[in-house]
Amino acid sequence: MAATGLAARTVVKGLPLADDWVRAILLVLAGSMIAFLFDRSRQSLQAALDVKLAAVEAAESRYRRAFERAALGFATANGRGELLRLNKRLGALLGYLEDDLVGRPLDELVHEDDRAPLKNSLAALTSEAPWFGSEVRLIKKDGSALWAWLTLSLSASDTAPSDSLFVIVDDITERRADREALIAQNEWLDLALSAGRLGTWRIDYGQDVISGSPQFWEILGLSPMAFRPLSDLSSIVHPSDWGKLAPPLGTNRRGVNYDVEIRLKRPDGQVRWIALRGREENHDGRDRRIGIAADLTERRQTTLLRAAVRKQETLMLELRHRFSNLFPVITAIVKMQDAPEGNIVEFKETLVERIRALEATHMLLTRSADLSSTIRDLVVQELQPFSQDGKTAITGPDIKISGGAAESFAMIIHELTTNSIKHGVLGDAQGKIEARWAFTSGGTGDEIVFDWIETGRRRAAPIKRQGFGSMVLGVDGTPLVGHSSQFEVREDGFRYSLRLSPKQIQA
């Protein structure tokens, strides 16, 4: 172009000047450089664009594979809720082919009871609240319902038209069934605990706190709270039982059963017996106990009442038995008592004195259910009506015997006395009785051996193996109190022995 211009100028004006040639050459060079630079820039831009397009295609391919192979149901929809595209998982969940669902409104797949809330939530989607999720029932192709967690979110940016939705469907049918089963199980458990008047509790020794159900706090007589310092219970738990709430000792205590009973005085003044049953655990090196609590007060009162009734029945049976034996005893006393030189007055006084001694023994036995006595007192009171004739010898240390054991031991002495009156030396002018007792090795912590020895007259009748008296004496080796009872009938009399442990007679 520059050469053409220069030639035209030569024709018109004659020979060209040197400056014109220089300008022409420079113009040619500048044009060539511009063309070269433009071509290089175009090639660079094309290469960069190709790289970007390849990256976009790779990302799209990855997202497409993730979309198609996801374990959740995925779909896209327009602003009206019509499905545009979905993955295989969503079709499999609902039992449809992809073509069957494309273009179909999402709310048609939702259970009629869940459609209205879904439409309201869909209409409320904005850039400020671009998503929501809820549990809904989806209707499968076969008409059955599928519980799903449905998430809808706006997939368009703020600058683009808001006409695109992203849909995520998660099948929660099994999880919901498990959750409902767990809820039902908990409801049954709560019902059982409530019906049984049981409370649940937990002691965390790392934080030194105790927590429990409302029923647990009601059992303790305290207002319900999420938790309390364990030390707060020291004001109501009996001091002798406070140690039962102390932290477990030793290591590897996880799973060890925990079963204690404590006494407490509630704020309303009632004294209650509470059972704590559970197990010990250790989490992250911190000890704790969990379990249930039950109020045993009524049960304990019933048990004590039944024991008292049984004891009263036994006492009444013994009193009836003693009453039936009273007449032979009085008859024997009358027979053994002679009127000195025909003095009826003296005979009467002596007889009354012995009968009163018998009454004293009876009263001592009656009181021994509540008051302690000694072995000597029981033996002396029973044999006192016969002591003036020199027929008795009583030897042994003073040993305290508690109420229940004293009652049983007095019954044994009375039975021996009655049998001796009926069949032994006390029913005859001849013979003698020796009652003696001693510790086996001379120490107060050893067992006590008691012996009843009759000499001077052979028993008139053999020992019976049944009846109330045989039970009291322990013909089978198990007397009413003590153990190892033995009977020995001799040519000149009779011997009975038994052993008593200090724990039995001092309990």
ZIRA-V99873 format. One record per pair of residues at least 4 apart in sequence whose ideal C-beta (glycine too) atoms are under 8 Angstrom apart, sorted by sequence separation. I is the first residue (numbers start at 1). J is the second residue. D is the distance in Angstrom with one decimal. If there is no record, write none. Layout:
i	j	d
I	J	D
I	J	D
This chain:
i	j	d
1	5	6.7
2	6	6.4
3	7	6.4
4	8	6.6
5	9	6.5
6	10	6.6
7	11	6.7
8	12	6.5
9	13	5.7
10	14	6.7
16	20	4.6
17	21	7.7
18	22	6.6
19	23	6.4
20	24	6.4
21	25	6.4
22	26	6.4
23	27	6.2
24	28	6.6
25	29	6.5
26	30	6.3
27	31	6.5
28	32	6.6
29	33	6.4
30	34	6.4
31	35	6.4
32	36	6.3
33	37	6.3
34	38	6.2
35	39	6.5
36	40	6.5
37	41	6.3
38	42	6.3
39	43	6.5
40	44	6.5
41	45	6.3
42	46	6.3
43	47	6.4
44	48	6.4
45	49	6.2
46	50	6.4
47	51	6.7
48	52	6.4
49	53	6.2
50	54	6.3
51	55	6.5
52	56	6.3
53	57	6.2
54	58	6.3
55	59	6.3
56	60	6.1
57	61	6.2
58	62	6.5
59	63	6.3
60	64	6.0
61	65	6.4
62	66	6.3
63	67	6.0
64	68	6.3
65	69	5.8
66	70	5.9
70	74	5.7
77	81	5.5
78	82	5.2
86	90	4.5
87	91	7.5
88	92	6.0
89	93	6.3
90	94	6.5
91	95	7.8
96	100	4.3
97	101	7.6
98	102	6.4
100	104	7.5
104	108	6.0
106	110	6.9
110	114	5.1
111	115	7.2
114	118	5.9
115	119	6.2
116	120	6.4
117	121	6.2
118	122	6.2
119	123	6.3
120	124	6.4
121	125	7.4
125	129	6.5
126	130	7.0
139	143	6.7
140	144	5.0
156	160	4.3
160	164	8.0
172	176	5.2
173	177	6.4
174	178	6.3
175	179	6.2
176	180	6.2
177	181	6.3
178	182	6.3
179	183	6.3
180	184	6.3
181	185	6.2
182	186	6.3
183	187	6.3
184	188	6.4
185	189	6.2
186	190	6.2
187	191	6.3
188	192	6.2
189	193	6.2
190	194	6.1
191	195	6.1
192	196	6.0
194	198	7.9
204	208	7.4
212	216	3.2
213	217	7.6
214	218	6.3
215	219	6.5
216	220	6.8
228	232	4.7
233	237	5.2
237	241	5.6
238	242	7.2
241	245	7.9
242	246	7.8
265	269	7.0
266	270	4.8
282	286	6.8
296	300	5.3
297	301	6.2
298	302	6.2
299	303	6.3
300	304	6.2
301	305	6.1
302	306	6.2
303	307	6.3
304	308	6.3
305	309	6.3
306	310	6.3
307	311	6.2
308	312	6.2
309	313	6.3
310	314	6.4
311	315	6.3
312	316	6.2
313	317	6.3
314	318	6.3
315	319	6.1
316	320	6.3
317	321	6.3
318	322	6.0
319	323	6.2
320	324	6.6
321	325	6.5
322	326	6.3
325	329	6.0
326	330	6.2
327	331	6.1
328	332	6.2
329	333	6.5
330	334	6.4
331	335	6.3
332	336	6.2
333	337	6.3
339	343	5.9
343	347	6.2
344	348	6.2
345	349	6.5
346	350	6.2
347	351	6.2
348	352	6.3
349	353	6.3
350	354	6.6
351	355	6.4
352	356	6.3
353	357	6.6
354	358	6.6
355	359	6.5
356	360	6.5
357	361	6.9
358	362	6.6
359	363	6.3
360	364	6.3
361	365	6.5
362	366	6.5
363	367	6.3
364	368	6.3
367	371	5.1
368	372	7.8
373	377	4.8
374	378	7.2
375	379	6.3
376	380	5.8
377	381	6.1
378	382	6.5
379	383	6.1
380	384	6.0
383	387	5.8
387	391	7.4
401	405	5.2
402	406	6.3
403	407	6.5
404	408	6.7
405	409	6.0
406	410	6.1
407	411	6.6
408	412	6.8
409	413	6.5
410	414	6.1
411	415	6.3
412	416	6.4
413	417	6.3
414	418	6.1
415	419	6.2
416	420	6.3
417	421	6.4
418	422	6.4
419	423	5.8
420	424	3.5
423	427	6.7
424	428	7.9
438	442	7.8
439	443	5.9
442	446	7.4
466	470	5.6
467	471	7.2
468	472	6.5
469	473	6.3
471	475	7.8
474	478	4.9
479	483	7.2
490	494	6.5
500	504	5.9
501	505	7.3
502	506	5.6
503	507	6.1
10	15	6.4
16	21	6.3
77	82	5.8
86	91	6.2
91	96	5.1
96	101	5.0
104	109	7.2
110	115	5.1
124	129	6.5
125	130	6.4
139	144	7.7
140	145	7.4
156	161	6.3
193	198	4.5
204	209	5.4
212	217	5.9
217	222	4.7
228	233	7.4
237	242	5.1
248	253	4.8
265	270	7.3
266	271	7.8
282	287	5.5
283	288	6.9
339	344	6.0
368	373	5.4
373	378	5.8
386	391	5.0
387	392	5.0
401	406	4.5
419	424	6.3
420	425	5.9
421	426	4.5
422	427	6.0
425	430	6.8
426	431	7.9
439	444	6.6
441	446	4.7
454	459	7.7
464	469	7.2
465	470	6.0
470	475	4.3
474	479	3.0
478	483	6.6
489	494	5.6
490	495	6.6
500	505	5.4
10	16	5.2
77	83	5.2
78	84	6.1
91	97	6.1
125	131	7.3
139	145	6.2
140	146	5.6
156	162	5.3
192	198	7.7
193	199	7.1
203	209	7.6
204	210	7.7
217	223	6.5
218	224	7.6
222	228	7.7
265	271	5.3
266	272	6.2
281	287	7.5
282	288	7.5
340	346	5.6
367	373	8.0
386	392	5.7
420	426	4.1
421	427	4.9
425	431	2.8
440	446	4.6
464	470	5.5
473	479	5.9
474	480	6.9
477	483	7.4
479	485	4.4
488	494	7.1
9	16	6.2
67	74	5.4
76	83	7.5
77	84	5.9
91	98	5.5
94	101	7.3
125	132	7.0
138	145	7.2
139	146	7.7
156	163	6.8
193	200	6.7
203	210	4.9
204	211	7.6
217	224	4.6
264	271	7.4
265	272	7.9
280	287	6.9
281	288	5.3
339	346	7.2
340	347	7.1
380	387	7.7
420	427	6.9
424	431	7.1
425	432	6.3
426	433	6.9
439	446	4.5
440	447	5.0
463	470	7.6
472	479	7.0
473	480	7.9
477	484	6.4
478	485	7.2
487	494	7.7
488	495	4.3
75	83	5.3
76	84	4.7
101	109	7.8
107	115	5.1
110	118	5.5
124	132	7.4
137	145	4.5
138	146	4.7
154	162	6.1
156	164	4.8
202	210	7.1
217	225	6.8
234	242	5.9
237	245	6.9
248	256	7.3
263	271	6.5
264	272	5.8
280	288	7.6
281	289	7.1
339	347	3.8
401	409	6.0
425	433	6.0
439	447	7.2
440	448	7.5
472	480	4.9
474	482	7.8
477	485	5.7
487	495	7.7
488	496	7.6
75	84	7.6
76	85	4.9
91	100	7.9
137	146	6.8
155	164	4.6
201	210	6.4
202	211	5.2
263	272	7.3
280	289	5.4
281	290	6.5
338	347	7.5
364	373	6.7
383	392	4.6
417	426	6.7
424	433	7.9
439	448	5.9
440	449	5.8
471	480	7.3
477	486	7.8
486	495	7.9
487	496	5.8
6	16	5.6
75	85	6.5
76	86	7.8
88	98	7.5
91	101	6.7
137	147	5.9
138	148	5.2
154	164	7.2
155	165	6.4
201	211	6.9
202	212	7.1
214	224	4.4
248	258	7.9
263	273	5.9
264	274	6.1
279	289	7.2
337	347	6.4
368	378	7.5
438	448	7.1
439	449	7.8
465	475	5.5
475	485	7.7
486	496	7.1
9	20	6.8
75	86	3.9
90	101	7.6
107	118	5.8
121	132	4.8
136	147	7.8
137	148	7.6
154	165	6.6
155	166	4.4
201	212	3.9
262	273	7.7
263	274	7.6
278	289	5.8
279	290	6.6
383	394	6.9
437	448	5.7
438	449	6.2
464	475	7.7
474	485	3.8
485	496	7.2
486	497	5.0
74	86	6.8
75	87	7.2
86	98	5.9
106	118	7.7
107	119	6.2
135	147	6.5
136	148	6.1
138	150	7.7
153	165	7.0
154	166	7.7
200	212	6.3
201	213	7.4
233	245	7.0
261	273	6.1
262	274	5.4
278	290	5.1
279	291	6.7
437	449	6.6
463	475	6.7
473	485	6.3
475	487	7.0
485	497	7.1
486	498	7.4
73	86	7.2
74	87	4.7
85	98	8.0
121	134	6.8
135	148	7.4
152	165	5.6
153	166	5.0
199	212	5.8
200	213	4.6
220	233	7.5
261	274	7.0
278	291	1.7
337	350	5.8
364	377	6.8
365	378	7.8
420	433	6.5
437	450	4.3
485	498	4.3
6	20	5.9
73	87	6.7
135	149	5.9
136	150	4.9
152	166	7.3
199	213	5.0
222	236	7.9
261	275	5.1
262	276	6.7
277	291	5.2
278	292	6.5
337	351	5.3
364	378	6.7
380	394	6.1
436	450	7.6
437	451	7.1
473	487	7.8
484	498	6.4
6	21	6.9
74	89	7.2
75	90	5.6
86	101	5.7
94	109	6.6
134	149	7.5
135	150	7.7
152	167	5.9
153	168	7.9
199	214	7.7
200	215	7.7
201	216	4.9
211	226	6.2
221	236	7.4
230	245	6.8
260	275	7.5
261	276	7.6
276	291	5.9
277	292	5.8
379	394	5.5
435	450	7.8
436	451	5.2
483	498	7.1
484	499	4.7
73	89	4.9
74	90	6.4
86	102	7.4
118	134	7.5
133	149	6.2
134	150	6.2
151	167	7.4
152	168	8.0
199	215	3.9
200	216	6.1
211	227	3.9
220	236	6.8
244	260	4.4
259	275	7.7
260	276	5.3
276	292	7.9
277	293	7.9
435	451	7.4
482	498	4.5
483	499	5.6
70	87	6.1
72	89	6.4
73	90	3.2
85	102	7.0
117	134	6.9
133	150	6.6
150	167	7.3
151	168	4.2
198	215	6.7
199	216	2.8
210	227	6.5
211	228	7.7
245	262	7.4
259	276	7.5
276	293	5.5
277	294	7.5
334	351	6.3
337	354	7.0
364	381	4.9
434	451	7.4
435	452	5.6
436	453	7.6
482	499	5.6
6	24	5.2
69	87	7.8
71	89	6.5
83	101	5.2
84	102	6.8
118	136	6.3
133	151	4.2
150	168	7.4
197	215	7.0
199	217	7.3
209	227	4.6
210	228	5.7
244	262	5.7
258	276	7.0
259	277	4.9
275	293	6.8
333	351	6.8
376	394	6.8
434	452	7.8
435	453	7.8
482	500	4.3
483	501	7.7
5	24	7.3
68	87	5.2
70	89	5.9
83	102	5.9
84	103	7.9
117	136	8.0
132	151	7.5
133	152	7.7
150	169	5.9
151	170	7.7
199	218	7.1
209	228	6.6
210	229	7.8
241	260	7.8
258	277	7.0
259	278	8.0
274	293	5.9
275	294	4.7
433	452	7.1
434	453	4.5
479	498	5.3
481	500	6.9
482	501	7.5
67	87	5.3
68	88	6.2
73	93	5.2
83	103	6.7
131	151	6.5
132	152	6.1
149	169	7.7
193	213	7.3
199	219	5.1
209	229	5.9
210	230	5.0
241	261	7.8
257	277	7.9
258	278	5.0
274	294	7.2
361	381	4.1
376	396	6.5
433	453	7.1
2	23	7.7
3	24	6.5
73	94	7.9
82	103	5.7
83	104	5.6
131	152	6.5
148	169	5.0
149	170	4.4
194	215	6.6
208	229	6.3
209	230	6.1
241	262	4.0
257	278	7.7
258	279	5.8
274	295	6.1
275	296	5.1
333	354	5.0
360	381	5.6
361	382	4.7
375	396	6.4
433	454	5.4
434	455	7.4
2	24	3.8
82	104	6.8
83	105	7.8
114	136	4.4
131	153	3.6
148	170	6.0
193	215	6.4
197	219	7.6
208	230	5.1
241	263	5.5
257	279	5.6
258	280	5.5
273	295	7.4
274	296	6.7
333	355	6.6
376	398	5.9
413	435	7.8
432	454	7.5
482	504	6.5
2	25	7.5
82	105	5.4
83	106	6.2
114	137	5.6
130	153	5.7
131	154	7.0
148	171	5.7
149	172	5.2
208	231	7.0
210	233	6.8
240	263	7.6
241	264	7.8
256	279	6.5
257	280	7.9
272	295	5.9
273	296	4.4
361	384	7.0
375	398	7.9
376	399	7.8
378	401	7.4
431	454	6.2
432	455	5.6
473	496	7.0
481	504	6.3
81	105	5.2
82	106	7.4
113	137	7.4
130	154	4.3
147	171	7.6
148	172	6.1
238	262	6.7
255	279	5.9
256	280	4.6
273	297	4.9
357	381	7.5
360	384	7.2
374	398	5.3
375	399	5.0
431	455	6.3
432	456	5.5
463	487	5.6
474	498	6.9
481	505	7.4
2	27	4.6
80	105	7.1
81	106	4.4
111	136	6.8
146	171	6.4
147	172	5.3
148	173	7.8
205	230	7.9
237	262	5.7
238	263	4.0
255	280	7.2
272	297	4.6
330	355	6.4
333	358	7.3
374	399	6.1
431	456	3.3
1	27	7.9
2	28	5.3
75	101	7.7
81	107	6.0
110	136	5.5
111	137	3.7
147	173	4.6
237	263	7.4
238	264	6.4
254	280	6.7
255	281	7.4
271	297	7.9
374	400	5.9
375	401	5.8
430	456	5.2
431	457	3.9
463	489	7.1
110	137	7.1
111	138	7.2
125	152	6.9
127	154	7.2
146	173	5.9
203	230	6.3
237	264	4.9
238	265	7.3
253	280	4.7
254	281	5.5
270	297	8.0
273	300	5.0
357	384	4.1
358	385	5.4
373	400	7.8
374	401	6.4
430	457	5.1
462	489	7.4
110	138	6.2
111	139	6.0
125	153	7.9
236	264	4.6
254	282	4.8
330	358	7.4
357	385	4.6
372	400	5.7
373	401	6.0
378	406	6.5
382	410	7.1
77	106	5.9
109	138	5.3
110	139	7.2
125	154	5.6
147	176	4.8
236	265	5.7
253	282	6.3
329	358	6.4
372	401	6.6
425	454	4.8
428	457	5.5
109	139	5.9
122	152	6.4
236	266	6.3
355	385	7.6
372	402	5.4
424	454	5.0
425	455	7.4
459	489	5.9
75	106	7.9
121	152	7.3
127	158	5.3
138	169	7.1
233	264	7.7
236	267	7.1
258	289	5.3
354	385	4.0
372	403	6.1
378	409	5.9
382	413	4.7
425	456	5.9
458	489	7.9
118	150	7.5
244	276	7.8
248	280	5.1
326	358	7.9
371	403	6.1
378	410	4.7
382	414	5.8
425	457	4.8
450	482	7.5
458	490	7.8
258	291	6.2
370	403	5.3
373	406	4.7
424	457	6.7
427	460	7.6
458	491	6.5
111	145	6.1
253	287	7.0
369	403	5.4
372	406	6.5
375	409	6.9
379	413	5.7
383	417	6.6
391	425	6.7
420	454	6.1
458	492	6.6
459	493	7.5
127	162	7.6
261	296	6.6
368	403	5.7
369	404	6.9
371	406	7.9
378	413	5.6
382	417	5.2
391	426	7.0
424	459	5.6
457	492	7.4
458	493	6.9
459	494	5.2
416	452	5.1
423	459	5.0
424	460	7.6
456	492	6.3
457	493	6.4
135	172	6.9
373	410	7.9
423	460	4.6
455	492	5.5
456	493	6.3
368	406	3.8
369	407	5.0
399	437	7.3
422	460	7.9
423	461	4.5
455	493	4.2
248	287	5.5
368	407	4.5
393	432	6.9
395	434	7.6
396	435	7.7
422	461	7.5
454	493	4.2
110	150	8.0
125	165	7.8
247	287	5.5
322	362	6.8
386	426	5.8
391	431	7.0
392	432	7.3
393	433	7.2
394	434	7.9
395	435	7.7
396	436	5.5
397	437	7.6
453	493	7.0
454	494	4.4
81	122	6.1
100	141	7.9
135	176	7.5
248	289	7.4
391	432	5.4
392	433	5.0
393	434	4.4
394	435	5.0
395	436	4.5
396	437	3.8
397	438	7.0
453	494	7.7
454	495	7.4
203	245	7.1
205	247	4.4
365	407	6.5
368	410	5.7
390	432	7.6
391	433	6.1
392	434	7.6
393	435	7.3
394	436	7.4
395	437	7.9
396	438	6.1
397	439	7.5
453	495	5.1
122	165	8.0
205	248	7.9
221	264	8.0
322	365	7.7
392	435	7.1
393	436	7.7
452	495	7.1
94	138	6.3
220	264	6.8
222	266	8.0
451	495	6.8
452	496	4.3
93	138	7.6
94	139	8.0
95	140	4.8
96	141	5.4
221	266	3.1
222	267	7.1
365	410	4.3
451	496	7.4
452	497	7.3
94	140	5.2
95	141	3.7
220	266	6.8
221	267	5.4
364	410	6.7
365	411	7.0
451	497	4.8
93	140	7.6
94	141	6.2
95	142	5.9
221	268	5.8
319	366	7.8
386	433	7.6
450	497	6.5
449	497	6.5
450	498	5.5
221	270	7.0
361	410	7.7
365	414	6.8
399	448	6.5
449	498	7.9
450	499	7.6
336	386	7.7
383	433	6.9
419	469	6.9
449	499	5.8
450	500	6.5
221	272	7.7
418	469	7.4
448	499	6.9
94	146	7.2
333	385	5.8
383	435	6.9
447	499	5.1
448	500	4.3
93	146	6.4
219	272	7.7
336	389	7.4
361	414	7.1
447	500	6.6
448	501	7.7
220	274	7.4
315	369	6.6
396	450	7.9
415	469	4.9
447	501	5.3
448	502	7.4
93	148	7.6
219	274	6.3
447	502	7.4
379	435	5.0
446	502	7.8
415	472	4.8
416	473	7.2
445	502	6.4
448	505	7.4
311	369	7.5
415	473	5.6
444	502	7.3
440	499	7.9
412	472	5.8
106	167	6.7
411	472	5.2
412	473	6.2
375	437	5.9
431	493	6.8
408	472	8.0
412	479	6.1
412	480	6.0
425	493	6.9
411	480	5.9
412	481	7.1
424	493	7.5
424	494	5.9
408	479	8.0
409	480	7.8
408	480	4.2
409	481	5.4
220	293	7.9
375	448	7.8
408	481	3.8
409	482	7.8
219	293	5.5
420	494	7.9
73	148	7.7
201	276	7.2
219	294	7.6
375	450	7.4
93	169	6.4
219	295	5.1
405	481	5.1
201	278	7.7
216	293	5.2
93	171	5.7
76	155	6.9
90	169	5.7
206	286	3.4
416	496	6.2
86	167	7.9
205	286	6.7
206	287	7.1
212	293	7.4
204	286	7.0
205	287	4.5
206	288	7.3
79	162	6.4
205	288	6.0
79	163	4.0
81	165	7.1
83	167	7.5
204	288	4.8
205	289	7.9
78	163	5.4
79	164	7.1
203	288	6.0
78	164	6.4
79	165	7.1
202	288	6.3
203	289	4.7
412	498	7.5
77	164	7.6
78	165	7.1
202	289	7.0
203	290	7.8
76	164	6.6
77	165	4.3
202	290	4.6
329	417	7.7
76	165	6.8
201	290	7.2
325	414	7.8
329	418	6.3
332	421	4.3
76	166	6.0
77	167	5.7
200	290	7.7
201	291	6.3
328	418	7.1
332	422	7.8
336	426	7.9
75	166	7.9
76	167	6.9
200	291	7.4
201	292	7.4
409	500	7.7
74	166	7.7
75	167	4.1
200	292	5.6
201	293	5.6
315	407	7.5
322	414	6.6
329	421	5.7
335	427	8.0
74	167	6.9
199	292	6.7
200	293	7.6
311	404	7.9
318	411	5.7
325	418	4.7
328	421	6.3
336	429	6.8
73	167	7.8
74	168	6.2
75	169	7.5
198	292	4.9
199	293	4.5
328	422	6.0
332	426	6.6
73	168	7.1
74	169	7.6
198	293	6.7
199	294	7.9
332	427	5.4
405	500	7.9
72	168	5.8
73	169	3.4
198	294	5.4
409	505	7.5
72	169	6.5
73	170	7.5
197	294	7.0
72	170	5.3
73	171	7.7
196	294	7.3
197	295	6.5
193	292	7.2
405	504	5.8
406	505	7.9
405	505	4.5
405	506	7.9
405	507	6.9
402	505	6.3
404	507	7.5
401	505	4.4
402	506	5.8
400	505	7.5
401	506	7.6
402	507	6.0
399	505	7.1
400	506	6.6
321	468	5.2
321	469	7.6
318	468	8.0
317	468	7.1
